[in-house]
């Protein structure tokens, strides 16, 4: 992964680090950075080996590109789900415009009255 950093930028960052850290402490910081990179590589290799052990040989058969969430367009998923078994989108839209369905009469919603004597129900598992 390049991250948009060119060689000149890396060189400039290194030069600024040398000026800020100083030549006396620079070898210690470089050694500590190398250890950090080495430890990160070891952790990555250990993680890969543990995943291979736990998932077994079928991990090589998984198509990881198919599981990449960046490939999914939510609009396409919804469109496919809505028009999968029904008519084509143009036909469904024209049918909806041609034949408006009458709205069902709404009944008022009954809301229970609660007071200090009749408290609302309390669900212990929900809280």
N, C-alpha and C positions, 0 to 999 in steps of 0.2 A: 504494500500500500504506500503510495507516494505522499499523500497528505498535503500536496501543494508546496512542499519545501524543496527548494533547489539547492545545489551544492554551495552556491554563494551565500545563501541564507544560513546554512549550517556552519559555514566558515565564519560568518559574522557573529553568530551566536557563540561559537567557540572562542572567538577573540574577545568578546565582551565578558565571557566567563573567566578567561585568563586574567583580564584586567580587574575584575571584581574580586575573584578569589585570591589572586596573587600567585606568583610562581612557587612560593614556599609550600602552600597547602594544596596546590593543584594535583600533585601525584596521589595524595591520600583520597581526594574527592574522585579522581578518575578510577582509582582502585575500588572505591566503594560503589561507584556507578557500574563498573564491570561486574562486581559481585551481585548487585541487584538484577542486572540483565541475565546473568547466569542462573540465579535463583528463579526468576520468572520463567525462563526456558525449561528448567527442571520441573516446575509446577505444571506447566503446560503439557509436558511429556507424561508426567504422572497421571494427570487428569485424562489424557487420551487413553492411556493403558487401562485405567480403571473403568472407563466407559466401555472399552472393548471387552474387558472381562465380564462386566455385568450384562451387557447386551448380547454377547456371544457373537458367533460368526455371521448372523444375519444383519449386523450393522453395515457390512459392506454392500448389502443389497438395497439399502435405503437410498431413494433418490432425494437428496437434500435440496436440490433446486426446486423441486415440487413443493417443499414445505416452507419456502421462503415467503414471508408475509408481504414483502414489497411487491410481489407480482400480482396481488389481489387488488382489484378495483372494486370498492364497495358498491358503486353504482351498477357495475356489470353484474355482480352477484345478486343484487336485489332485482334487477331487470330479468335475469335468467330465472330467478325463483318465481317471479310474478307471472311471467309469460311462458313458462316451461310447458305446462299441460294445456293451456288455453289457446285461444286464437292468436293470430299474429298481432303485434302491438298496434299497427295501423287499424286493423279491423276492430280490435277491442276499443280503441279510442273513438272511432266513428260510431260504433254501436252505443257507446256510453253517451255520446252527444245526441244521437238520434232519439233514444228512448230514455227520457229521464224517469227514474223510479220515484214514486210518491213517498214522501217522508211519513214514517209511522208517527201517530200521535204520541206525544211524550206524557208520561204520568209523573206527577210530582214525587220526588224522592222522600220517603218517610225517614225521618231522622229521630232516633230515640232521644228522649229527654233524660238527662242525668242530673242528679242533685246530690247533696251530701248523704242522703239516705240510700239512694240507688246509684251506686258507683258504676263506672264502666267496667267491663270484664278485664281481668288482668291475667296475662299469660306469663308464667314464670320462665318458660323456656325461651320466649322471644326477647327477653331483656337481659 
